[in-house]
Amino acid sequence: MMKGLRGAVIGSAMLLTGCVAMDVGPINTQTHLPQPPSPDFIPDSGDDGSTVIGLAFSGGGMRASAFSYGVLRALDDIVVDEKPSRRTLVDDIRMISGVSGGAITAAYFGYRGRDDYRDFDQRFLRQNAESSMRTSISPANLSRAWNGGVNDLDTFARWLDENLFNGATFSSFRWANAPIVWLSASDIYNRTPFLFTYDTFAALCSDLNALKLSDAVAASAAVPVVFTPVIITAKNPQCGYQQPAWLKTALRRDNVSLRLQAYAQALDSYQNKDNLNYIRLMDGGLTDNLGITGFVLERAASSTPHGPLSAEEAVRLRNFVLIVADAGRGQTAKWGSTMHGPGMMPLMGAVVETGMASSVRDELDALNFAVQEWSGKLVQYRCGLPLATVRKIRGTTAGWDCRDVHMVVERLAFNDLDPALEAKLNNVPTRLALPVEQIDELVEAGRKTVETSKIIQEVVSGVWPKGAPRPDVQLTND
């Protein structure tokens, strides 16, 4: 009997601490062929280029996916031109980024394009992506959690591939007049954002175009414990990799953005750190819950006053609006009114949300500062151009005003809404499946924040916002 009891105990211990078969990757394959770097500039628009819209979709599970989709649909309702064809603000989107739940919406827009993204509502928002996941409390799942995470690539990533992205890879982002798409996760070894860009994958000697969208999105949404880390192989084959100029500069100089320098050091480690064979990716919200890393790093890495816009885009530009769709929740705790509590689980949640809220505020302040600094440099660049150059790009100098450029960050969030609706949405959990009623409310909330945004309406009407600072730059167009 004692032997039988001892065997049962040993068996239980093995079940709880031993190996449970998991599909953990890696999601990339390496090549000995040199890989292309990221483009210096975002793609030029197919229109006059006077308005450039950038979108950043935050994390927050299905809540973020639905809210950001509502923002997209509202932008699609704003008609900016009827001739020679009907155009909406969606046609002016030149950059779109996302993290976690927001990455799903951003990736789907990049995959399907301006005309076909609208079925996202039926294909994802109203589906139950959690049906693919392990959600029960069982010995096997406790063992998985203990060993790194309950769900692997065979759950959510596979569901996305089969039900939403249809096996598509990053090569599907390359269509006529497509915006640049930035998806991000977190490199938990280097403690930095991980951007799915050509520069990143060139450093890994991997072909980004061959990477499945579903795997990148799953990495961006890989909440710790709920998911295992997503693995990237970095075994450093010789592929003729050459570090781009911005990376060399960031590694060499002290007076560069710390964020850019940390990212450059991470890419350098993929090539030059001997004991780094595998990179582990987790939820992008750990390092950037607003999804703004792509733009911030591209701007910081630029060697020109106008990047990531091309010289031609810089001359044509009148309005640049970076819209941050923030589906983060406000305070909903009840324990503030009592002397007792919170308990362990609410306390852990409060600690995480406190850190995240503080980080989001810092990110928004830094983003606003970066855009305003960029605005000044861009105006200075425009006002230093010879009129012959302006004429060559615009076709005419009629109406040219080098200072006539408006650049702004517009954050759309639940606190832009009616207080009762804000309180209701703050209680929507961070899940990958929600009731239809909540989906409808979130989509409508996204629409409403666009419709009530004074900045967006002023851009559409072509009126410079009252009180907005205009850089004081002397004309040098001689």
Secondary structure by P-SEA (a helix, b strand, c coil): caaaaaaaaaaaaaaacccccccccccbbbbcbbbbccccccccccccccbbbbbbbbccaaaaaaaaaaaaaaaaacccccccccccccccccbbbbcaaaaaaaaaaaacccccccccccccccccccccccccccaaaaaaaaaccccccccaaaaaaacccccccccccccccccbbbbbbbcccccbbbbccaaaaaaaccccccccaaaaaaaaaccccccccbbbbcccccccccccaaaaaaaccccccaaaaaaaaaaaaacccccccbbbbccccccccccaaaaaaaaaacccccccccaaaaaaccbbbbcccccccccccccccccccccaaaaaaaaaaaaaaaaaaaaaaaaaaaaaaaaaaaaaaaaaccaaaaaaaaccccccccccbbbbbbbbccccccaaaaaaaaaccccccccaaaaaaaaaaaaaaaaacaaaaaaaaccccccccccccccccc
